[in-house]
Amino acid sequence: MRGFVAAVGLLIGALIIFYPSLHGEFIMDDLGYIVRNPWITTTASPWLFWTSGEQVDYWPVTYTYYWLAYRAFGENPLGYHLVSVALHALNAGLVVLLGKRLEVKWAWLAGLLFLAHPLHVQAVSWIVQFKTLFSTTLALACMLLFLRFLHTRRLGTYTLAVVVFAAALFTKTSTVFLPAVFLLLPRLWGKPFRVQHVVTLAPFFVLALVGGLTTVGINEAVFHERSAAVFQMSIWGRPLLALQNLGFYIHKLLLPIGLAFMYPADVPSVSQASTWLKLITTCFVAALVVLRCTRREQILALAFVALLLPSLGLVTVPGMKLSLTADHWTYLADIFAALFAASLLERITPPNLRRLAWLLPLPLAYLSFVHAQTFASQEAFWRNAMRLNANSAAPAYNLGVVYDEKKQLIEATPYYERAVSLDPKHARAWYNLGRMHVAASKWDEARNSFEQALNAEPSAEAYMALTRVYLVRGERREAIQTLVRAARDFPGNAEIAAWLRDLLSAP
């Protein structure tokens, strides 16, 4: 009965914290992955997600959920949001259970910190991040099963742990370093490392290797936009980037303000002395803190770093084209950040001050409640991103798209103009800006915008838009020349070929 009451309490707490985003719109990737994805909306069954690698990632459990959720909720975001909030509450409860298994005295404080921390708003309030939430649910279940196996040595428990880990990888490959945590956890009880541990963990490491290579391979095949500086980094710069990102996440855990979808960050330069000085100082301070901790806390800290490794930049993931860090990338690792914090706070002296630690979830919950409001609409989402990324074209462009899709062309135009001023090679922004000028009958400006779009990245739609502008202006020869260029660049485009024939044959 107490367990049921506690679970209901966590769910109610989560509903209160994330209430501002419960009726929030579909945002950014929610559209491309779910409501505008024909694989989700039109296929007869989700079986293709298991047999095909044509999606951005091979995460068939996630796409199966999207398929089922779309049939249950359609284009009403509320149902999706309720599932996410319930999963987050469940994860907080599982953190409590894990803490008790790991003999963290204040396991409940860890669960409340995990529930309330503002870094988790992005994972909970952004519908597409079901993959982050559910993969963490499975990872927690897998850890609990593995710890039970260490105690009972039952083959059925071990087999179930392996199956659950495979499901976690099929949900999101960020769980790939979970076997490394399994190497660490027995050290909590001072158990020496033995060869049999390698044999026991072999299936987990094999699954992790296969899952990791599959994701990397599909990303290489599907994702081609690698112009950002992070994709050009040398192997020597990767450890510096990893340390920089680790420092960022620790900073946001301790001071969770100024949160957004994107963060301004420079790729660290191997040749700059200031980069090395900053990173060495950070490592030195972190080492001093960890050395003052108990063995249990040291192992919890190592587990946090291990689960965060896929997001630190040692291997570049597609999302880093916009931001080197993201709040939802730390969600899984924060299991051990919460347990570490609870263990540390429990040792505070004097006792009266120690009791005040139980109030810490309250200000965190307030900050989460406020931050959840930025996920209530596309406009709020991108305005928040633009506030922190004033020199980035991406949030300005996407804010323009928000107004564009609402047919608010006057409001959209200045954001497209801002995007091209920040990134003159942003072909899509130039094309959309041209459309805005066409709607306003500004033909000279439209012609210039479409030409700039073609200079940045030729596309059939930009060629055809420029042709229409020339025809409106009565410049038939320029229109034909534009279509000739288009036919040369896109020889298989039937619409361009037919239009060019019609213009050439017209008197």
PEZIKA-V970382 format. One line per field, one symbol per residue. phi: phi as a letter, one per 30 degrees, with the letter a starting at -180 (. if undefined). A space follows every 50 residues. Layout:
# PEZIKA-V970382
phi->???
This chain:
# PEZIKA-V970382
phi->.dddddddddddeddddceecdcdddbhdedddbdccddddbddadeddd cbcdddbdbddddddeddddddciccdeeddddddddddddddddddded ddiddcdddedddddcdddcdddddceddeedddddedddddddddddde dchdddddddddddddddddcaddddceedddddeddecidddbdddddd deedddddddddddddddeddcccdbdddddcdddddddddddddddddd ddddbdbidadbbdacddcddcddddddddddddddddddddddeddddd dddeddddedccjdbdcedddcadbaeddcedddedddddddddddcdbd edddddeddeddddddddedddddcdadddeddddddcbdccdedddddd dededcicddddedddddddddbdcddddddddedddddchcddddeddd ddddddaebddddddddddddddicddddddddddddddbdcdddddddd ddddddd
